[in-house]
């Protein structure tokens, strides 16, 4: 439980200091032709994938096997994206902005 608190505080501090928000990041790619967010996103996905499969290879987690409901995934992703646009920020952006006050 203490490790989760420590990781959460560290993650929150990194989000706040880096202003890491998916909506503004993709907006910068499209309108300002700034690919800095895309680079950060690819690094984050790479680190997550390495950690995820390392935990699986150590036997600490199991990856469930099954078919992916493609239609539900596409519709859910679209609705989530519409919600982010309407809100003006994503989940991480809302959390670090609310933490700033």
FENTAHU-V695499 format. One record per pair of residues at least 12 apart in sequence whose ideal C-beta (glycine too) atoms are under 8 Angstrom apart, sorted by the first residue. I is the first residue (numbers start at 1). J is the second residue. If there is no record, write none. Layout:
i;j
I;J
I;J
This chain:
i;j
12;95
12;96
12;99
15;92
15;95
15;96
16;96
16;99
16;100
18;40
19;96
20;40
20;92
20;93
20;96
21;89
21;90
21;92
21;93
21;96
22;41
22;84
22;90
22;92
22;93
23;84
23;85
23;88
23;89
23;90
23;93
24;37
24;89
24;93
25;37
25;38
25;40
25;41
